Amino acid sequence: MVHLSHLNLLLEVLLKSYFFNSRCVLVFTDTINKIELQPAIPTIYLEDVIIHHENASDLFVQFEKLIRLNNERFNVRRYIIIGTDALKTFNTKQLEYVSNLVVVLPNLDTESFDLITHLYGDENRSYEQKILDVWYSHNYSFLYGNDLFPDKLSNQNGRRLKIGTFTYEPYSVVGGDNQTFHGTETSLIFEFVKKHNLTPAFTIIGDDLWGDIYDNWTGIGILGSLLNDEVDVGYAAIYTWEEYYNFLDYTKPLTRTGVTCLVPAPL
């Protein structure tokens, strides 16, 4: 039988190995855990999440939804998930937007723990489970000594990047296929997909153009497509409109534009 004390010891090992520089670690639990947790710098900026709960997968889904409703941005976050239904996390849509996740699965017969993640980068197998390592409680050792939070973003193995745009020269000019789109902002997209080994998949936005987002979390145009996760990236000289920041993430500004007002000369 795997005791709670063994699990707590494993969590302390993971915290000291991977979360020692975390500025904030959030713990959801329905179990009394005695974990020595010392974030480096107290702050409200969330970086890491531990979910140890009977309904772990449901908490993961609800927390990801809450993040979307928050004005703070938690784009760099890591999950450790333990619980009766923890494996159900691999069946959630929210997993599509999380790269750093480890599910801890106890093996009662061997007093060990499987440490499992998802492939992420391979779109056709994104949700497929992969055992990263095994930790044994009898001698406090890992079987392989692998990195439990490997970099899955630098090389995404051809993962499809869904892109929404329309012709708005010189920033974006629609092409006949995914390789013939061009424009100043399109060139940046092509550099990005090349650097991270992504496959571009363009969606041409229709007459709604930039569109709008409404308070009931519906929308049209590029903005609505982003809101509904129909595309991952949208561009066509999009400004940093403050009202849409509550719903979307913006990149750093790429171009500065200005307006010159011409009036008659004074008499």
Backbone as CSV, one residue per row, in Angstrom:
resi,resn,N_x,N_y,N_z,CA_x,CA_y,CA_z,C_x,C_y,C_z
1,MET,0.837,-1.196,0.000,0.000,0.000,0.000,0.873,1.247,0.000
2,VAL,0.513,2.246,-0.811,1.254,3.500,-0.866,0.675,4.445,0.176
3,HIS,1.490,4.874,1.107,1.026,5.728,2.190,1.067,7.191,1.767
4,LEU,0.214,7.985,2.437,0.189,9.419,2.156,1.532,10.055,2.439
5,SER,2.247,9.543,3.437,3.559,10.102,3.766,4.528,9.928,2.598
6,HIS,4.399,8.812,1.868,5.260,8.597,0.699,4.929,9.605,-0.400
7,LEU,3.650,9.850,-0.585,3.240,10.837,-1.584,3.737,12.222,-1.207
8,ASN,3.611,12.571,0.058,4.102,13.874,0.505,5.599,14.009,0.274
9,LEU,6.321,12.927,0.514,7.764,12.953,0.289,8.080,13.154,-1.183
10,LEU,7.334,12.462,-2.062,7.527,12.649,-3.504,7.233,14.097,-3.899
11,LEU,6.157,14.660,-3.375,5.811,16.045,-3.706,6.909,17.000,-3.265
12,GLU,7.483,16.751,-2.097,8.571,17.612,-1.635,9.773,17.512,-2.563
13,VAL,10.042,16.297,-3.049,11.148,16.122,-3.999,10.879,16.914,-5.274
14,LEU,9.647,16.838,-5.781,9.300,17.555,-7.010,9.355,19.064,-6.800
15,LEU,8.869,19.515,-5.669,8.885,20.951,-5.380,10.303,21.481,-5.307
16,LYS,11.158,20.753,-4.617,12.541,21.221,-4.461,13.328,21.114,-5.760
17,SER,12.917,20.179,-6.624,13.650,19.988,-7.879,13.193,20.929,-8.983
18,TYR,11.877,21.236,-9.002,11.330,21.973,-10.145,10.685,23.306,-9.769
19,PHE,10.194,23.445,-8.561,9.458,24.648,-8.194,10.232,25.542,-7.235
20,PHE,11.539,25.306,-7.091,12.300,26.046,-6.076,12.388,27.536,-6.382
21,ASN,12.221,27.921,-7.659,12.251,29.340,-8.022,10.855,29.915,-8.240
22,SER,9.829,29.134,-7.971,8.468,29.605,-8.195,8.137,30.758,-7.252
23,ARG,7.472,31.754,-7.804,7.050,32.892,-6.990,5.710,32.639,-6.314
24,CYS,4.943,31.681,-6.836,3.666,31.352,-6.228,3.272,29.941,-6.631
25,VAL,2.925,29.119,-5.653,2.421,27.775,-5.900,1.049,27.664,-5.259
26,LEU,0.059,27.305,-6.070,-1.310,27.171,-5.588,-1.616,25.682,-5.384
27,VAL,-2.154,25.349,-4.205,-2.439,23.951,-3.878,-3.934,23.782,-3.648
28,PHE,-4.558,22.886,-4.435,-5.941,22.461,-4.214,-5.890,21.058,-3.615
29,THR,-6.503,20.855,-2.447,-6.465,19.527,-1.853,-7.677,19.279,-0.975
30,ASP,-8.083,18.028,-0.910,-9.094,17.592,0.050,-8.478,16.627,1.045
31,THR,-7.133,16.635,1.103,-6.381,15.762,1.993,-5.397,16.596,2.795
32,ILE,-5.158,16.196,4.027,-4.177,16.915,4.851,-2.784,16.562,4.350
33,ASN,-2.102,17.555,3.812,-0.742,17.360,3.304,0.239,18.158,4.144
34,LYS,1.294,17.502,4.577,2.351,18.201,5.290,3.529,18.355,4.343
35,ILE,3.490,19.450,3.590,4.513,19.690,2.580,5.269,20.967,2.937
36,GLU,6.573,20.897,2.920,7.372,22.089,3.157,7.460,22.870,1.854
37,LEU,6.735,23.980,1.815,6.622,24.759,0.590,7.126,26.155,0.852
38,GLN,8.199,26.541,0.160,8.805,27.846,0.383,9.063,28.535,-0.951
39,PRO,8.038,29.187,-1.517,8.251,29.937,-2.752,9.327,31.000,-2.559
40,ALA,10.074,31.258,-3.612,11.207,32.172,-3.496,10.779,33.593,-3.182
41,ILE,9.753,34.102,-3.865,9.325,35.482,-3.702,7.815,35.513,-3.548
42,PRO,7.289,35.952,-2.394,5.831,36.035,-2.241,5.225,36.997,-3.250
43,THR,4.220,36.530,-3.987,3.587,37.363,-4.999,2.269,36.730,-5.413
44,ILE,1.406,37.496,-6.048,0.156,36.948,-6.539,0.332,36.342,-7.930
45,TYR,1.527,36.469,-8.508,1.758,35.922,-9.843,1.826,34.402,-9.769
46,LEU,0.904,33.732,-10.415,0.789,32.289,-10.326,1.654,31.606,-11.377
47,GLU,2.473,30.684,-10.935,3.308,29.929,-11.858,3.020,28.434,-11.826
48,ASP,2.727,27.895,-10.640,2.615,26.449,-10.507,1.380,26.066,-9.702
49,VAL,0.782,24.914,-10.064,-0.455,24.462,-9.440,-0.329,22.986,-9.080
50,ILE,-0.687,22.656,-7.837,-0.777,21.266,-7.405,-2.240,20.979,-7.094
51,ILE,-2.788,19.954,-7.729,-4.168,19.536,-7.465,-4.124,18.119,-6.911
52,HIS,-4.475,17.983,-5.636,-4.560,16.665,-4.995,-5.974,16.540,-4.457
53,HIS,-6.832,15.925,-5.259,-8.252,15.944,-4.942,-8.929,14.741,-5.590
54,GLU,-10.005,14.289,-4.961,-10.765,13.174,-5.509,-11.300,13.494,-6.901
55,ASN,-11.675,14.763,-7.119,-12.182,15.209,-8.420,-11.148,16.098,-9.105
56,ALA,-9.939,15.585,-9.231,-8.822,16.378,-9.733,-9.049,16.900,-11.147
57,SER,-9.576,16.060,-12.037,-9.754,16.493,-13.424,-10.798,17.609,-13.521
58,ASP,-11.863,17.522,-12.713,-12.873,18.578,-12.718,-12.284,19.891,-12.214
59,LEU,-11.458,19.823,-11.185,-10.813,21.037,-10.675,-9.896,21.650,-11.723
60,PHE,-9.186,20.792,-12.445,-8.314,21.283,-13.519,-9.126,22.043,-14.566
61,VAL,-10.245,21.490,-14.988,-11.095,22.137,-15.992,-11.633,23.463,-15.467
62,GLN,-12.144,23.469,-14.237,-12.727,24.685,-13.677,-11.672,25.762,-13.487
63,PHE,-10.482,25.366,-13.065,-9.424,26.351,-12.850,-8.973,26.967,-14.171
64,GLU,-8.877,26.154,-15.227,-8.513,26.689,-16.531,-9.570,27.679,-17.024
65,LYS,-10.835,27.414,-16.737,-11.897,28.354,-17.117,-11.795,29.643,-16.328
66,LEU,-11.475,29.541,-15.048,-11.331,30.736,-14.219,-10.176,31.615,-14.696
67,ILE,-9.120,30.979,-15.171,-7.978,31.742,-15.684,-8.414,32.638,-16.844
68,ARG,-9.279,32.135,-17.699,-9.751,32.923,-18.840,-10.554,34.142,-18.394
69,LEU,-11.190,34.037,-17.231,-12.017,35.141,-16.741,-11.211,36.177,-15.975
70,ASN,-9.940,35.897,-15.733,-9.112,36.770,-14.913,-8.324,37.739,-15.778
71,ASN,-8.151,38.952,-15.289,-7.367,39.943,-16.035,-5.869,39.700,-15.933
72,GLU,-5.449,38.938,-14.918,-4.044,38.562,-14.837,-3.758,37.498,-15.893
73,ARG,-2.486,37.398,-16.288,-2.102,36.423,-17.294,-1.210,35.365,-16.659
74,PHE,-1.590,34.096,-16.793,-0.838,32.990,-16.215,-0.394,32.051,-17.330
75,ASN,0.285,32.586,-18.318,0.629,31.801,-19.499,1.722,30.774,-19.234
76,VAL,2.570,31.045,-18.261,3.634,30.103,-17.919,3.238,29.441,-16.599
77,ARG,2.690,28.223,-16.693,2.236,27.530,-15.493,2.477,26.036,-15.659
78,ARG,2.686,25.386,-14.522,2.927,23.949,-14.505,1.945,23.304,-13.528
79,TYR,1.495,22.108,-13.883,0.540,21.379,-13.061,1.144,20.068,-12.571
80,ILE,0.892,19.757,-11.293,1.053,18.405,-10.765,-0.326,17.966,-10.298
81,ILE,-0.831,16.839,-10.810,-2.203,16.418,-10.540,-2.210,15.012,-9.952
82,ILE,-2.887,14.893,-8.808,-3.027,13.610,-8.119,-4.485,13.452,-7.731
83,GLY,-5.035,12.260,-7.903,-6.413,12.045,-7.487,-7.003,10.812,-8.137
84,THR,-8.150,10.406,-7.628,-8.809,9.199,-8.121,-9.068,9.256,-9.618
85,ASP,-9.498,10.421,-10.097,-9.830,10.560,-11.522,-8.795,11.376,-12.278
86,ALA,-7.566,11.406,-11.772,-6.533,12.259,-12.379,-6.301,11.941,-13.853
87,LEU,-6.408,10.656,-14.229,-6.166,10.274,-15.625,-7.204,10.855,-16.567
88,LYS,-8.376,11.225,-16.043,-9.402,11.844,-16.884,-8.959,13.210,-17.397
89,THR,-7.945,13.774,-16.770,-7.401,15.056,-17.240,-6.963,14.959,-18.695
90,PHE,-6.513,13.790,-19.101,-6.036,13.605,-20.475,-7.171,13.577,-21.492
91,ASN,-8.404,13.599,-21.033,-9.555,13.616,-21.940,-10.218,14.991,-22.014
92,THR,-9.637,15.989,-21.392,-10.256,17.318,-21.340,-9.772,18.203,-22.485
93,LYS,-10.647,19.047,-22.966,-10.274,19.993,-24.017,-9.233,20.987,-23.523
94,GLN,-9.299,21.320,-22.234,-8.381,22.317,-21.672,-6.923,21.879,-21.779
95,LEU,-6.692,20.583,-21.870,-5.322,20.088,-21.958,-4.637,20.556,-23.237
96,GLU,-5.441,20.906,-24.239,-4.883,21.373,-25.511,-4.069,22.645,-25.338
97,TYR,-4.332,23.394,-24.256,-3.677,24.684,-24.049,-2.690,24.664,-22.889
98,VAL,-2.357,23.473,-22.416,-1.411,23.332,-21.309,-0.316,22.365,-21.743
99,SER,0.923,22.802,-21.693,2.027,21.932,-22.103,2.733,21.288,-20.922
100,ASN,2.759,21.975,-19.775,3.517,21.494,-18.623,2.583,20.860,-17.593
101,LEU,2.464,19.549,-17.647,1.556,18.846,-16.758,2.103,17.464,-16.437
102,VAL,2.041,17.104,-15.153,2.447,15.779,-14.704,1.334,15.210,-13.836
103,VAL,0.866,14.019,-14.183,-0.094,13.283,-13.357,0.677,12.234,-12.563
104,VAL,0.452,12.235,-11.251,1.100,11.265,-10.367,0.125,10.125,-10.115
105,LEU,0.516,8.920,-10.528,-0.362,7.752,-10.424,0.291,6.695,-9.543
106,PRO,-0.294,6.405,-8.359,0.313,5.404,-7.466,0.112,3.984,-7.964
107,ASN,1.137,3.161,-7.776,1.060,1.721,-8.036,1.058,1.017,-6.690
108,LEU,-0.090,0.544,-6.268,-0.236,0.020,-4.916,0.572,-1.250,-4.685
109,ASP,0.785,-2.048,-5.740,1.463,-3.336,-5.556,2.973,-3.186,-5.430
110,THR,3.547,-2.128,-6.003,5.005,-1.971,-5.984,5.472,-0.790,-5.145
111,GLU,4.546,-0.126,-4.473,4.893,1.057,-3.679,5.715,2.042,-4.512
112,SER,5.180,2.330,-5.679,5.847,3.273,-6.570,4.812,4.213,-7.174
113,PHE,5.296,5.220,-7.871,4.422,6.209,-8.497,4.854,6.409,-9.941
114,ASP,3.910,6.274,-10.876,4.176,6.636,-12.268,3.973,8.136,-12.431
115,LEU,4.878,8.763,-13.152,4.795,10.194,-13.431,4.525,10.349,-14.929
116,ILE,3.316,10.801,-15.257,2.794,10.727,-16.620,2.503,12.122,-17.154
117,THR,2.781,12.319,-18.429,2.432,13.573,-19.096,1.747,13.246,-20.422
118,HIS,1.506,14.286,-21.243,0.917,14.080,-22.572,1.915,14.545,-23.623
119,LEU,1.759,14.052,-24.850,2.742,14.354,-25.900,2.696,15.816,-26.324
120,TYR,1.503,16.399,-26.401,1.255,17.804,-26.716,1.649,18.176,-28.145
121,GLY,2.901,18.048,-28.492,3.368,18.583,-29.766,2.798,17.899,-30.989
122,ASP,2.600,16.589,-30.927,2.061,15.838,-32.054,0.547,15.957,-32.038
123,GLU,-0.022,16.716,-32.991,-1.454,17.019,-32.935,-2.326,15.779,-32.966
124,ASN,-1.946,14.797,-33.753,-2.757,13.590,-33.856,-2.662,12.713,-32.607
125,ARG,-1.639,12.963,-31.790,-1.442,12.166,-30.574,-1.264,13.069,-29.361
126,SER,-1.803,14.280,-29.443,-1.557,15.289,-28.414,-1.981,14.831,-27.034
127,TYR,-3.096,14.105,-26.947,-3.634,13.685,-25.661,-3.069,12.342,-25.198
128,GLU,-2.225,11.751,-26.015,-1.676,10.438,-25.674,-0.768,10.538,-24.449
129,GLN,-0.893,9.573,-23.550,-0.122,9.586,-22.319,1.286,9.033,-22.538
130,LYS,2.214,9.593,-21.758,3.603,9.133,-21.831,4.161,9.077,-20.411
131,ILE,4.708,7.940,-20.027,5.338,7.832,-18.707,6.722,8.473,-18.763
132,LEU,6.892,9.528,-17.969,8.178,10.221,-17.927,9.171,9.506,-17.018
133,ASP,8.659,9.019,-15.889,9.543,8.382,-14.918,8.699,7.601,-13.908
134,VAL,9.403,6.843,-13.068,8.777,6.105,-11.968,9.574,6.402,-10.710
135,TRP,8.849,6.715,-9.627,9.522,7.000,-8.350,9.165,5.911,-7.354
136,TYR,10.226,5.343,-6.703,10.030,4.259,-5.752,10.133,4.787,-4.329
137,SER,9.114,4.475,-3.522,9.077,5.007,-2.163,9.998,4.249,-1.211
138,HIS,10.373,3.007,-1.550,11.188,2.229,-0.607,12.632,2.713,-0.556
139,ASN,13.113,3.304,-1.659,14.484,3.833,-1.640,14.569,5.269,-2.133
140,TYR,13.387,5.904,-2.305,13.317,7.329,-2.653,14.114,7.636,-3.920
141,SER,13.926,6.848,-4.954,14.720,7.034,-6.175,13.828,7.004,-7.402
142,PHE,14.305,7.639,-8.482,13.635,7.607,-9.778,14.231,6.494,-10.639
143,LEU,13.395,5.915,-11.485,13.857,4.838,-12.354,14.775,5.368,-13.450
144,TYR,14.397,6.490,-14.084,15.154,7.005,-15.222,15.896,8.303,-14.926
145,GLY,15.370,9.110,-14.031,15.978,10.413,-13.775,15.710,11.420,-14.874
146,ASN,14.556,11.274,-15.565,14.221,12.181,-16.671,13.729,13.534,-16.155
147,ASP,13.805,14.524,-17.041,13.218,15.824,-16.782,11.701,15.675,-16.825
148,LEU,11.019,16.044,-15.734,9.566,15.861,-15.668,8.800,17.004,-16.311
149,PHE,9.465,18.099,-16.603,8.831,19.221,-17.303,9.684,19.618,-18.502
150,PRO,9.777,18.725,-19.487,10.601,19.019,-20.662,9.998,20.152,-21.486
151,ASP,10.836,20.796,-22.266,10.395,21.885,-23.137,9.620,21.298,-24.311
152,LYS,8.311,21.547,-24.346,7.468,21.040,-25.434,7.115,22.128,-26.443
153,LEU,7.582,23.355,-26.218,7.151,24.474,-27.056,8.172,24.864,-28.119
154,SER,9.453,24.675,-27.859,10.467,25.097,-28.829,10.343,24.329,-30.136
155,ASN,10.122,23.030,-30.041,9.904,22.182,-31.211,8.576,21.462,-31.024
156,GLN,7.559,21.864,-31.796,6.228,21.316,-31.603,5.869,20.235,-32.632
157,ASN,6.886,19.718,-33.310,6.736,18.502,-34.127,5.617,18.589,-35.162
158,GLY,5.501,19.753,-35.798,4.505,19.905,-36.857,3.101,20.181,-36.370
159,ARG,2.935,20.485,-35.113,1.610,20.792,-34.561,0.944,21.889,-35.385
160,ARG,-0.340,21.745,-35.640,-1.074,22.698,-36.486,-1.348,23.985,-35.719
161,LEU,-0.996,25.107,-36.318,-1.299,26.427,-35.763,-2.410,27.042,-36.598
162,LYS,-3.575,27.230,-35.987,-4.742,27.766,-36.696,-4.665,29.293,-36.697
163,ILE,-4.706,29.881,-37.891,-4.451,31.309,-38.063,-5.627,31.957,-38.778
164,GLY,-6.112,33.060,-38.247,-7.206,33.789,-38.870,-6.760,35.160,-39.356
165,THR,-7.106,35.497,-40.592,-6.742,36.804,-41.134,-7.608,37.106,-42.348
166,PHE,-7.410,38.261,-42.936,-8.035,38.647,-44.203,-7.107,39.666,-44.858
167,THR,-7.381,39.990,-46.103,-6.501,40.927,-46.810,-6.652,42.335,-46.256
168,TYR,-5.544,42.864,-45.761,-5.472,44.246,-45.282,-4.031,44.687,-45.513
169,GLU,-3.782,45.193,-46.707,-2.419,45.527,-47.107,-1.887,46.708,-46.287
170,PRO,-0.574,46.704,-46.051,0.440,45.717,-46.461,0.654,44.616,-45.421
171,TYR,-0.202,44.569,-44.424,0.039,43.663,-43.299,-0.301,42.213,-43.634
172,SER,-1.385,42.015,-44.337,-1.822,40.652,-44.649,-2.461,40.631,-46.025
173,VAL,-2.017,39.688,-46.863,-2.591,39.501,-48.184,-2.904,38.010,-48.334
174,VAL,-4.170,37.705,-48.521,-4.626,36.322,-48.592,-4.094,35.650,-49.849
175,GLY,-3.644,34.416,-49.712,-3.145,33.653,-50.849,-4.073,32.524,-51.227
176,GLY,-3.657,31.759,-52.225,-4.483,30.662,-52.703,-4.359,29.403,-51.861
177,ASP,-3.258,29.288,-51.098,-3.088,28.142,-50.192,-2.248,28.618,-49.012
178,ASN,-1.964,27.697,-48.105,-1.271,28.065,-46.870,0.132,28.610,-47.097
179,GLN,0.709,28.362,-48.255,2.078,28.795,-48.512,2.168,30.107,-49.295
180,THR,1.038,30.611,-49.821,1.101,31.804,-50.665,0.511,33.041,-50.007
181,PHE,0.144,32.972,-48.743,-0.209,34.179,-48.004,1.045,35.026,-47.836
182,HIS,0.887,36.337,-47.854,2.050,37.184,-47.621,1.615,38.503,-46.990
183,GLY,2.588,39.365,-46.743,2.354,40.609,-46.032,3.346,40.740,-44.890
184,THR,3.473,41.942,-44.335,4.481,42.172,-43.301,4.205,41.349,-42.046
185,GLU,2.939,41.251,-41.639,2.629,40.470,-40.453,2.641,38.969,-40.770
186,THR,2.278,38.616,-41.987,2.332,37.207,-42.388,3.763,36.695,-42.364
187,SER,4.713,37.534,-42.745,6.112,37.103,-42.729,6.553,36.761,-41.310
188,LEU,6.036,37.498,-40.331,6.351,37.184,-38.936,5.753,35.834,-38.537
189,ILE,4.518,35.572,-39.001,3.888,34.282,-38.723,4.719,33.136,-39.291
190,PHE,5.189,33.292,-40.522,5.987,32.235,-41.143,7.308,32.014,-40.402
191,GLU,7.898,33.093,-39.899,9.122,32.946,-39.107,8.839,32.199,-37.806
192,PHE,7.690,32.490,-37.207,7.315,31.846,-35.941,7.092,30.348,-36.142
193,VAL,6.333,29.972,-37.184,6.052,28.546,-37.401,7.325,27.791,-37.793
194,LYS,8.224,28.479,-38.492,9.494,27.847,-38.863,10.349,27.606,-37.624
195,LYS,10.405,28.585,-36.743,11.239,28.480,-35.546,10.753,27.378,-34.618
196,HIS,9.434,27.222,-34.510,8.877,26.277,-33.531,8.318,25.014,-34.180
197,ASN,8.627,24.811,-35.461,8.229,23.591,-36.169,6.726,23.365,-36.087
198,LEU,5.974,24.366,-36.517,4.521,24.315,-36.564,4.054,24.235,-38.016
199,THR,2.835,23.797,-38.210,2.246,23.753,-39.544,1.155,24.809,-39.634
200,PRO,1.310,25.836,-40.480,0.290,26.887,-40.563,-0.975,26.401,-41.247
201,ALA,-2.121,26.760,-40.686,-3.421,26.432,-41.279,-4.270,27.700,-41.228
202,PHE,-4.409,28.364,-42.375,-5.064,29.668,-42.432,-6.577,29.535,-42.567
203,THR,-7.283,30.425,-41.884,-8.719,30.609,-42.055,-8.951,32.032,-42.529
204,ILE,-9.612,32.182,-43.674,-9.895,33.514,-44.205,-11.184,34.031,-43.559
205,ILE,-11.061,35.121,-42.837,-12.218,35.713,-42.162,-13.085,36.431,-43.203
206,GLY,-14.388,36.274,-43.104,-15.306,36.839,-44.091,-15.637,38.301,-43.873
207,ASP,-16.853,38.683,-44.173,-17.249,40.094,-44.174,-17.224,40.739,-42.799
208,ASP,-17.189,39.948,-41.737,-17.162,40.535,-40.390,-15.815,41.152,-40.051
209,LEU,-14.775,40.803,-40.841,-13.441,41.392,-40.667,-12.972,41.279,-39.216
210,TRP,-12.606,42.430,-38.602,-12.116,42.376,-37.223,-13.214,41.900,-36.269
211,GLY,-14.443,42.291,-36.520,-15.568,41.810,-35.728,-15.699,42.490,-34.384
212,ASP,-16.225,41.739,-33.426,-16.497,42.300,-32.103,-16.652,41.148,-31.113
213,ILE,-16.510,41.479,-29.830,-16.762,40.527,-28.745,-17.792,41.149,-27.819
214,TYR,-18.764,40.333,-27.420,-19.857,40.832,-26.597,-19.712,40.344,-25.161
215,ASP,-20.422,40.999,-24.266,-20.286,40.715,-22.838,-20.692,39.297,-22.469
216,ASN,-21.498,38.648,-23.308,-21.928,37.281,-23.013,-20.954,36.232,-23.562
217,TRP,-19.730,36.650,-23.869,-18.680,35.769,-24.356,-19.044,35.111,-25.686
218,THR,-19.626,35.895,-26.569,-19.796,35.511,-27.965,-19.144,36.584,-28.806
219,GLY,-18.877,36.280,-30.074,-18.229,37.274,-30.909,-18.270,36.894,-32.368
220,ILE,-17.833,37.819,-33.218,-17.783,37.615,-34.662,-16.440,38.092,-35.186
221,GLY,-16.141,37.763,-36.432,-14.905,38.205,-37.057,-13.676,37.542,-36.448
222,ILE,-12.516,38.185,-36.664,-11.279,37.655,-36.095,-11.391,37.540,-34.584
223,LEU,-11.903,38.585,-33.940,-11.992,38.593,-32.490,-12.869,37.453,-31.983
224,GLY,-14.000,37.242,-32.639,-14.878,36.142,-32.243,-14.257,34.777,-32.488
225,SER,-13.507,34.648,-33.572,-12.835,33.377,-33.867,-11.788,33.043,-32.812
226,LEU,-11.085,34.061,-32.360,-10.122,33.854,-31.287,-10.822,33.476,-29.985
227,LEU,-11.880,34.191,-29.678,-12.623,33.930,-28.451,-13.135,32.501,-28.401
228,ASN,-13.608,31.995,-29.525,-14.204,30.666,-29.591,-13.183,29.570,-29.857
229,ASP,-11.897,29.929,-29.851,-10.812,28.972,-30.110,-10.910,28.330,-31.480
230,GLU,-11.561,29.023,-32.419,-11.590,28.535,-33.791,-10.243,28.762,-34.465
231,VAL,-9.507,29.771,-34.008,-8.143,30.017,-34.456,-7.284,30.267,-33.220
232,ASP,-5.986,30.002,-33.360,-5.043,30.239,-32.268,-4.460,31.643,-32.332
233,VAL,-4.299,32.150,-33.552,-3.683,33.453,-33.774,-4.525,34.218,-34.780
234,GLY,-4.760,35.492,-34.525,-5.461,36.337,-35.481,-4.682,37.622,-35.713
235,TYR,-4.623,38.058,-36.957,-3.889,39.297,-37.247,-4.450,39.950,-38.504
236,ALA,-4.337,41.246,-38.552,-4.643,42.102,-39.707,-4.659,43.534,-39.171
237,ALA,-3.491,43.970,-38.716,-3.366,45.313,-38.117,-4.324,45.473,-36.937
238,ILE,-4.296,44.525,-36.025,-5.146,44.587,-34.834,-4.518,45.531,-33.814
239,TYR,-5.294,46.455,-33.342,-4.807,47.408,-32.349,-4.944,46.810,-30.951
240,THR,-4.282,47.411,-29.982,-4.405,46.970,-28.589,-5.639,47.618,-27.970
241,TRP,-6.791,47.142,-28.418,-8.057,47.661,-27.909,-8.256,47.184,-26.472
242,GLU,-8.423,48.132,-25.578,-8.475,47.803,-24.151,-9.654,46.903,-23.806
243,GLU,-10.810,47.116,-24.424,-11.999,46.368,-24.029,-11.893,44.874,-24.339
244,TYR,-10.999,44.519,-25.279,-10.883,43.101,-25.636,-9.806,42.385,-24.824
245,TYR,-9.060,43.141,-24.024,-8.016,42.529,-23.200,-8.629,41.572,-22.173
246,ASN,-9.876,41.799,-21.786,-10.545,40.917,-20.834,-10.813,39.534,-21.412
247,PHE,-10.741,39.422,-22.738,-11.097,38.165,-23.399,-9.925,37.486,-24.098
248,LEU,-8.895,38.252,-24.471,-7.835,37.733,-25.326,-6.462,38.084,-24.774
249,ASP,-5.455,37.437,-25.318,-4.060,37.807,-25.067,-3.527,38.578,-26.269
250,TYR,-2.762,39.631,-25.993,-2.107,40.389,-27.061,-0.620,40.057,-27.093
251,THR,-0.042,40.126,-28.283,1.409,40.059,-28.393,1.980,41.432,-28.049
252,LYS,3.286,41.518,-28.055,3.923,42.829,-27.978,3.590,43.596,-29.260
253,PRO,3.492,44.938,-29.195,3.206,45.714,-30.419,4.280,45.483,-31.481
254,LEU,3.830,45.349,-32.710,4.743,45.115,-33.825,4.987,46.370,-34.652
255,THR,3.977,47.224,-34.739,4.056,48.418,-35.586,3.359,49.572,-34.880
256,ARG,3.931,50.745,-35.011,3.277,51.934,-34.490,2.598,52.671,-35.641
257,THR,1.355,53.040,-35.437,0.651,53.843,-36.426,0.171,55.133,-35.774
258,GLY,-0.027,56.142,-36.586,-0.497,57.430,-36.081,-1.450,58.082,-37.069
259,VAL,-2.166,59.051,-36.601,-3.120,59.782,-37.431,-2.722,61.257,-37.449
260,THR,-2.620,61.805,-38.653,-2.350,63.233,-38.815,-3.637,63.931,-39.255
261,CYS,-4.056,64.908,-38.505,-5.283,65.649,-38.825,-4.909,66.937,-39.553
262,LEU,-5.448,67.139,-40.754,-5.185,68.338,-41.546,-6.395,69.274,-41.459
263,VAL,-6.128,70.499,-41.144,-7.191,71.514,-41.043,-6.759,72.741,-41.841
264,PRO,-7.717,73.595,-42.215,-7.344,74.816,-42.944,-6.407,75.692,-42.125
265,ALA,-5.512,76.364,-42.817,-4.618,77.289,-42.140,-5.399,78.446,-41.550
266,PRO,-4.987,78.957,-40.392,-5.696,80.095,-39.788,-5.617,81.324,-40.683
267,LEU,-6.642,82.128,-40.667,-6.660,83.359,-41.472,-5.732,84.408,-40.875
